Amino acid sequence: MNASIGGSRRPSAPRTSRLTVRLAVLASTVALSAVGLAVAATPSSAATCNGYVGLTFDDGPTGNTSALLSVLRANGVRATMFNVGQNVQSNQSAARAQVDAGMWVANHSWNHAHMTSMSQSQMQSDLSQTNSAIQSATGVRPQLFRPPYGETNSTLQSVATSLGLRQVIWDVDSQDWNGASVSQIVSNASRLQAGQVILMHDGIQNTRDAIPQIVANLSSRNLCPGMISPSTGRAVAPDGTPPPTTPPPTGTPTTPPPTGGCTATATTPNVWGDRYNTSVTVEGASNWTVVVAVTAPQRISTTWNGSPSWDSTGYVMTMRSNGSGNTFGFTTMMNGNSGARAQIRSCTTG
């Protein structure tokens, strides 16, 4: 059985005729500046987000991928890039730049063919070849797959599953591939609800121009761009934590939530041309865990007075108390991004 999922179906014209070539912070984050900002959170809640949405861009990398990444980074956004294998093979540096910018890379077939007309072995070869190209270029093995045109059937889904790929279609179609204006793209994106995913494309100017307004609209509704869970195919917090089922705690940010927890207050006492220091003071617990994120391509280079570990992206650090007191710090290399500052995601006991 063939199916076209996710609302509207894209036309089956060649890709070259379909495309011209493909808040305000990371999900569940609170920006910090030289003035201290305290953030309290429980393990199941985020400081500023009542839910997450998945911003996705198909058909890359293209000659305009660098411009797209610049806009996403300028707006503090991480997104999922559903890449075409042959495009990755011919533009490996652009694919690597996606990962370096903090994006998630995923499988969008080898050459954007109508896969439901393929045999099972052809499907297997197509997706395997694309996985290999993406992993070779970026060092990341895809966990998500989007079938071209949203066309799928039980055989294709079975093949994807056998390769460790979760099929992801979309809930909202931006219509950018169909010549939608900036205002139309923004209007379509405004329909996004928590957990949902929107279809956009790499290489389209109107899409890049719409991103700041899309992010502002999401922020006004307490929604944040997040990652797509390989388990559910739904948008979740960047560290994989599901969105809270109840609103985050209210009241003054220095008050620990009623269910327990702690408060992490961060300041930026030193800023140089290529790096800055962050100092974090924890209140409400002597045995604590604080999750901190930096914006790509920044990297934490040095830490003190705590036991750090990092997620697979290298941009999210979990710092645990190690008996050195309730104040820890770290140095972040800017790597060309001088405007962003480290962000506290949560402070929990234990």
N, C-alpha and C positions, 0 to 999 in steps of 0.2 A: 504494500500500500504506500503510495506517495502522499506526502503532505507538505503544504506550504504554511509555516507557522509564524505567528507573531503579527497578525493583522494584515498589512498590505504586502504584496509580493513584488519584488523588484523585477524589472523587465529582463528578458534573457538576451539582450543585445550584447555585443562584445564589450569588455570592460573599458576599452579605450573610448567608446562612445558614451558610456555611462558616466565616466568621471573626467574631469579636466586633466588629471594626470593618471589620495585618501585623507561658611564656606570660606570660604575664602582661605581655608587651610586644609591640611590633610584630614581624612575622616577621623572623627573622634579626637581632634587635637585642639589645643588652645595656644595661640601664639604668645611668645614671651618677648619682652623688650628689656631695655636697661632698667626700667621700673619693675619691681618685683610683681609677680602675678601668682596667686595661690590657686591651686586646683585640687578639689577633693573628689574622689570617685570610689565606687565600690567595684569589685571585680567584674560585675555584670553591666556596668553603666559607663557611658562616655560623657565627657564634660560638657560638650556643646551640641551633640547630635542626638536627635530622636529617631534617626533611621539613616540608612545608607542606600545609595543608588549606584548602578554600574554604568559609567560612561565608557562606551566602546567605539573603537575606530577600526574599520575594515580596510582591506586591500593594500596595506602598506607592506614594506616601506616604499615610499615614493620619493621623488625629487624634492618634495615639500615637507618631508617628515621633520627635518630640523626646525622649520618654521612652526609646525604644530607643537613640537616639544617645547619650544620657547614660550608659546602662549600658555600651555598647560602649566609649565613651571612658574611662570609669572603670576598665575592665579592659584598657585599652591595645590594643584590637582594631580592626582595619579589616576591613570586610566588603563583599560585593557586594550591591547593592540592585537587584533586578529589578522595575522600576517599571511600573505600568499607565499608559498614556498619558493617559487621561482624568483619572486621579487627579493626575498631574503638572500638567495644565492647570488644574485647580481648586485646586491647592495648591502653587504654584510656590515659595513661600518654604521649604516643608518639603523640596522636592527640592533646592533650593540648599543647605539646611542639611546635607544628606547629604554633598555634595561638600566643604563647608567643614569638616566633621568628619573628612575624610580617607577617606570611603567611595568605592567605585567604583559608578557608576550604569549600569544596563543595561536592555534592552528586554524587556518582558513582555507585549507586545501592547497594543492600544488599550483594549479593554474586557473582556478575559479570556474571549473567545468560543472556541468549538470551531473552531479554524482549519482543521483538515483537511477540514471541510465547505465551505470557501470555494473560490472560483475562484482561479486564479493572480493575476489582476488585483486581486481583493479582498485577497489576502494582501499583495501589493505595497503597496497603499494603506494597509492597516492598520499595517504595520511602518514604512513611511515616515512616516506621520503621528505615530507614537509617537516615532521618532527625532527628528523636528523639535520636538516638544513638550519632550522631555528636553533637547535642545541649547539651545532657547530659554530654558528655565528655569535651566539649570546652566552653560551654556557648554561642555559636554562632549558630544561625539558618541559614542553607545554603540558598543561593539565586540562586545558579547555579546547573545545572545537566548535566552530560555527560553520555549518554547511553553507556553501554558496547559494544565494537567493533564498535562503531559509528552507530549501527543499530537503526533505529527509524521508526515510522510511525505516522499517524495523531492521533491515540488513545493515544499513549505514550506521544506525545507532549501536548495533551489536559490535560492528567492527571498531567503532570509536571506543567503546567500553573496553574491548580487548586490548587496546593500546593505552589504556589508562587515561582516556580523554572523556571529560564530561561535556555533553552537547549543550550548547547555549544558543538560543535564538535571540529574541528581543521582545519586550513588552511595548515599547514606543519606537516608532519609525520617524526619524527626524525629517525624512524626505529630502535630505541634502543631495542625494544621488539624482533626484528628480528635478533639480533646478530650484529648490526652495530658497527663498530670500532669507536674509539674516533674521528678520522679524518672524518669519514663518518657522524657522528652525527653533528660535527661542520659544515661540508659542507651543510648538509640539513638545519640546522638552519640559515645559511647565506642567505637563500631564503626569510626569514621573511621580510615583509613590514609593514609599519605603520598600526596599527589596527588589525593585524593578530595574530593568536594563534598557538602555536606549541605543539604537543603531545610528552611528555616524560613520564618516569616511575620512581617511587620510587623503590629503591632496586637494581639498576643496576650500577655497578662500572664504566663502560665506560661513562655513562651519567654524573656521578659526576665529572669524570676527564675532561669532555668536557666543563663544565660550565664556567671556567675562559676564555677559548677561545671564547665561545659564547658571553659572556658579552663584551669582548674586541672588537669583530667584530661589535656588536651592537653599541658600543660607537664610533667606527670609522665612523659609518654611521649616527651618531646623533640620534640614537634610544635608548629608555630606557625601561627596563622592567616595566610594569604597571599592573593595575588591570583589570579585565574583567567586563564591565558594565552589571549589571543585566537588564538594559533596552534594550540594543542593542546587547549584546553578543560580543562586540568588545573591544579591548584593549584601555584603556584610562589612564590618569594620576591617581596616587594612590588616590587622593582626589576626583576622579570622574570627574574632568575637562577634556573635550575633548582636543585632541592635537591641537596645533595652526594650522590654515589654511595657515598662512604665516610664514616665518622664524622669529625667535625672533629678537629684535632690535640689531643692530650692533653698533660699536663704543666703547668708553670707558665705563666701567661698572658703573662709578659714574655719568653718564649723564642720567637723567630721560628720558624715552621714549617720542617721540613727542606727543603722545596722552594723556600724563599726567601720573601721577604715582609718585613714590618716590624711594629713594635708601636706602637700609638697609646695614650697614657695621657692621660686627660682628668680635669680637676678643675673645680670650680665655685667660683671664688674670691670672686665677688661676686653677691649676691642682693638685689634690691630689691623693692618692692611690685608692680611691673608688668613686670619684666624680670630677666634674669640673664646673667652672663658665663660662658663656657666657655673654658678654656685647654687646648690639646691639644699634647702633646710626642711627637714621632715618633722612634723609635730603630730602627736596623738598615738605614737607607737615607737617602741625601741627596736622591734623586729619588723622591718618594713620591706616592701618591694615597690619600686617606682619605675614606670615605663616612660621612656623619653624618645622622641623622634626628631630627626633632622631632615631638612629638605634637600633632595638630590640637586646637585652632585656633592653637597657638603658631606663630610665624614668626620666622625669622632676619632681623634688620634690618641688622646691621653685621658686617663681617668684617675681619680684618687678617692680614698676613704670609702670604698664600696667594692662589691664583687660584680663585675659587668658580664653580660652575655648579649649576643645580637641575634636578630632573626635572619632569615635567608637573604634578605635584601641588603643587609648591612646598614640600613638607615634607622632601624628601631633598636634601641638599647634597653635592656632590663637590668636595673641596678638593684642589688640586694645588700642589706646591711651586713657588715662583717666585723662588728665590734669596735669600729673606729669612730663611733658617735653618730649623730643624726644630721650631719652636714657632709655632703659629698660634692664633687665637682668634676668637670671634664673640659677638655679643649676641643673645639670643632674647627677643622680646616674648611675655609669657605669654598675653595676650588672654583672661583669665579662667581659664586652666588653670595654677594656681600649683604643682601637685604634681609635674608631669612635668619631667624633665630631658632634655637632648639625649642621644642614643644613638649610639654608634659602631657601624657595621655592618662595616667592613672597613678594613684597611690593606694596601696593595699597593705594590710597587715599580714605578716607571715612571709 
